[in-house]
Amino acid sequence: MKKAVIIGAGLGGLASAIELAGRGWEVRVIEAAAEAGGKAGIAVVDGVEFDTGPSLLTLPEVLDGVLRAGGSSLGDELDLLPLNPAFRYIWPGGPTLDMYADPAETLASVRDALGMAAEAEFADFLAYSRRIWEAAASRFVYAEAPTVFGVLRMGMTGLAAVSKIDGVRTMEAAIRSRVRTPALRDVLARYATYNGSDARRAPATLNCIAHVELGLGGWGVRGGMYSVVRALERVARRGGVEFEYGRRVERVDVKGGHAVAVDGEPADVVVVNADVGAVTAGLLRVEPRPSLNVEPRSMSGWNAVVRARRAMRVGHTVLFPERPYLEEFADVFDRRRWPADPTVYVCAQERCHARGGWPEDEPLFLMVNAPAGAEVDGVEAVAMRRLVGAGLIAIEDAVVWRRTPRDLAERFPGSEGALYGAASNSMFSAFTRPANRGTVRGLYYASGSAHPGGGVPLCLQSGRQAAADILADFA
Ligand SMILES: Cc1cc2nc3c(=O)[nH]c(=O)nc-3n(C[C@H](O)[C@H](O)[C@H](O)COP(=O)(O)OP(=O)(O)OC[C@H]3O[C@@H](n4cnc5c(N)ncnc54)[C@H](O)[C@@H]3O)c2cc1C
């Protein structure tokens, strides 16, 4: 029986483990933390558990595919919750815009909040966004890492593909050319943050995220996003995967250009779910050290949980700032400082995931984008003022849990606190992101810092693709 050792029990590691065990491999997962999940984590305060990572599930078919590889299914393991409304966008002194699970309802809401011209622009943009996704998904997401050479080899077909995915201009330029309504421009540019990128630099291909969320749908998960991690771990264990927690792997042993062991434990293949930055920084030793791209780092974030009096709230609320939204990208990526007047994201976890809270209070999860490795002085006071100002919390509601980009950097070594590996800040990013099959034979990468990138479904896909590469290499 072939043996795989997987370093890390984050989403990519869990997906690889299930896929390989399902194909008859012996699989051992070694995780530095005391539990699975990585960035899809939890914390407990006064007996109440809340999610500290992702809050929205998209592309559930990827999760279903992983669970099926382990002999189960999404329907058997989890209960997805549609949200209505799903997102509420609020501008200071400006409009409030709600988005729904049903695109038709969202369009009606855009018309009511922003007018008929905005509705037409939005409908046109969603159709454009769908076209990109349909052209990009099979080639750039559900496939091996693309190479420039591969695109060139396709000749005219390759060039046509690049044009279909709008891969040459920036997200922001495409939004500006299609949408005149300022509020909609903000909503659409914000999708760049879903993989921690800069809307002013990321290729317009990323405009497909609007379709992924609004066209294909975003869900809550009953019991919290951590139910996804629990389901994956459960299915992995059922498939015979062995887990070891609380041990940080120090090195991958390489002999004759082939990864042969992990801290001396023999393995036929090694899958690195840790950030590839841990390898490039020598924190997870691989000799000779592979060259893997980690720059520019994607966004990090300041996160907190407020214990707030229970009230009628929308699942996801975004409080946009007073100043132009694009200034936030300039702060994070050009000035390398946390946004002076930040956008604040709020997830009401009881509403989103039917999680339980305290007897009279519920946990509200907050996120403010920040540069990787940044100091975030004063952000908490600003975020709380914005929440009070928007009527989302009372002045006496308090932060009971918090995490800074520095904390993230410490918890995820080599990441510098970046949440999604390298940012997609150029038209070549899809080609420079580390492939799942490494240059050292027998060494594979499965995480948000490897192909196809960060976010729950893409990390799962990263794990699936790493497993597919392994199975192909050993066929
Ligand atoms: C606050 C926040 C909000 C987010 N919001 C969303 C969202 O709404 N929707 C969405 O789709 N995505 C979201 N994401 C992103 C998503 O959570 C991540 O992209 C994903 O969980 C990362 O998974 P991964 O496979 O890269 O593994 P990671 O989560 O990075 O886990 C890697 C694991 O490897 C372990 N490890 C590292 N080094 C070693 C070692 N040497 N030995 C042993 N173990 C090691 C670590 O302890 C860790 O558990 C969010 C993330 C955060 C933090």
The ligand as an SDF file (V2000), in Angstrom:
LIG
                    3D

 53 58  0  0  0  0  0  0  0  0999 V2000
  -10.9800   35.6000    8.7950 C   0  0  0  0  0  0  0  0  0  0  0  0
  -11.0970   34.7830    7.5420 C   0  0  0  0  0  0  0  0  0  0  0  0
  -12.2120   34.9180    6.7350 C   0  0  0  0  0  0  0  0  0  0  0  0
  -12.3380   34.1550    5.5730 C   0  0  0  0  0  0  0  0  0  0  0  0
  -13.4920   34.2420    4.8420 N   0  0  0  0  0  0  0  0  0  0  0  0
  -13.7140   33.3590    3.8300 C   0  0  0  0  0  0  0  0  0  0  0  0
  -15.0220   33.1880    3.2500 C   0  0  0  0  0  0  0  0  0  0  0  0
  -16.0070   33.7990    3.6860 O   0  0  0  0  0  0  0  0  0  0  0  0
  -15.1720   32.3180    2.2180 N   0  0  0  0  0  0  0  0  0  0  0  0
  -14.1280   31.5670    1.7700 C   0  0  0  0  0  0  0  0  0  0  0  0
  -14.3110   30.7860    0.8300 O   0  0  0  0  0  0  0  0  0  0  0  0
  -12.8870   31.6690    2.3320 N   0  0  0  0  0  0  0  0  0  0  0  0
  -12.6610   32.5220    3.3580 C   0  0  0  0  0  0  0  0  0  0  0  0
  -11.4540   32.5540    4.0080 N   0  0  0  0  0  0  0  0  0  0  0  0
  -10.3290   31.8040    3.4520 C   0  0  0  0  0  0  0  0  0  0  0  0
  -10.3210   30.3250    3.8170 C   0  0  0  0  0  0  0  0  0  0  0  0
  -10.6850   30.1410    5.1510 O   0  0  0  0  0  0  0  0  0  0  0  0
   -8.9160   29.8170    3.5810 C   0  0  0  0  0  0  0  0  0  0  0  0
   -8.5380   30.0940    2.2390 O   0  0  0  0  0  0  0  0  0  0  0  0
   -8.7770   28.3110    3.8340 C   0  0  0  0  0  0  0  0  0  0  0  0
   -9.4090   27.9020    5.0250 O   0  0  0  0  0  0  0  0  0  0  0  0
   -7.2960   27.9590    3.8600 C   0  0  0  0  0  0  0  0  0  0  0  0
   -7.1180   26.5510    3.8030 O   0  0  0  0  0  0  0  0  0  0  0  0
   -5.7090   25.9070    3.4780 P   0  0  0  0  0  0  0  0  0  0  0  0
   -5.9670   24.5870    2.8490 O   0  0  0  0  0  0  0  0  0  0  0  0
   -4.8500   26.8660    2.7460 O   0  0  0  0  0  0  0  0  0  0  0  0
   -5.0830   25.5680    4.8880 O   0  0  0  0  0  0  0  0  0  0  0  0
   -4.7640   26.4880    6.1560 P   0  0  0  0  0  0  0  0  0  0  0  0
   -6.0320   26.9550    6.7300 O   0  0  0  0  0  0  0  0  0  0  0  0
   -3.7180   27.4830    5.8590 O   0  0  0  0  0  0  0  0  0  0  0  0
   -4.1890   25.3870    7.1480 O   0  0  0  0  0  0  0  0  0  0  0  0
   -2.8860   24.8860    7.0470 C   0  0  0  0  0  0  0  0  0  0  0  0
   -2.6520   23.9970    8.2460 C   0  0  0  0  0  0  0  0  0  0  0  0
   -1.3090   23.5310    8.2170 O   0  0  0  0  0  0  0  0  0  0  0  0
   -0.8150   23.5040    9.5500 C   0  0  0  0  0  0  0  0  0  0  0  0
    0.6440   23.5790    9.5120 N   0  0  0  0  0  0  0  0  0  0  0  0
    1.4280   24.5720    9.0210 C   0  0  0  0  0  0  0  0  0  0  0  0
    2.7420   24.2500    9.1360 N   0  0  0  0  0  0  0  0  0  0  0  0
    2.7740   23.0230    9.6970 C   0  0  0  0  0  0  0  0  0  0  0  0
    3.8380   22.1390   10.0790 C   0  0  0  0  0  0  0  0  0  0  0  0
    5.1240   22.4720    9.8760 N   0  0  0  0  0  0  0  0  0  0  0  0
    3.5250   20.9530   10.6530 N   0  0  0  0  0  0  0  0  0  0  0  0
    2.2380   20.5820   10.8630 C   0  0  0  0  0  0  0  0  0  0  0  0
    1.1870   21.3900   10.5220 N   0  0  0  0  0  0  0  0  0  0  0  0
    1.4570   22.5870    9.9520 C   0  0  0  0  0  0  0  0  0  0  0  0
   -1.4290   24.7410   10.1810 C   0  0  0  0  0  0  0  0  0  0  0  0
   -1.4390   24.6440   11.5930 O   0  0  0  0  0  0  0  0  0  0  0  0
   -2.8230   24.7380    9.5670 C   0  0  0  0  0  0  0  0  0  0  0  0
   -3.7530   24.0480   10.3670 O   0  0  0  0  0  0  0  0  0  0  0  0
  -11.2980   33.2820    5.1880 C   0  0  0  0  0  0  0  0  0  0  0  0
  -10.1680   33.1420    5.9990 C   0  0  0  0  0  0  0  0  0  0  0  0
  -10.0820   33.8550    7.1830 C   0  0  0  0  0  0  0  0  0  0  0  0
   -8.9080   33.6350    8.1110 C   0  0  0  0  0  0  0  0  0  0  0  0
  1  2  1  0
  2  3  1  0
  2 52  2  0
  3  4  2  0
  4  5  1  0
  4 50  1  0
  5  6  2  0
  6  7  1  0
  6 13  1  0
  7  8  2  0
  7  9  1  0
  9 10  1  0
 10 11  2  0
 10 12  1  0
 12 13  2  0
 13 14  1  0
 14 15  1  0
 14 50  1  0
 15 16  1  0
 16 17  1  0
 16 18  1  0
 18 19  1  0
 18 20  1  0
 20 21  1  0
 20 22  1  0
 22 23  1  0
 23 24  1  0
 24 25  2  0
 24 26  1  0
 24 27  1  0
 27 28  1  0
 28 29  2  0
 28 30  1  0
 28 31  1  0
 31 32  1  0
 32 33  1  0
 33 34  1  0
 33 48  1  0
 34 35  1  0
 35 36  1  0
 35 46  1  0
 36 37  1  0
 36 45  1  0
 37 38  2  0
 38 39  1  0
 39 40  1  0
 39 45  2  0
 40 41  1  0
 40 42  2  0
 42 43  1  0
 43 44  2  0
 44 45  1  0
 46 47  1  0
 46 48  1  0
 48 49  1  0
 50 51  2  0
 51 52  1  0
 52 53  1  0
M  END
$$$$
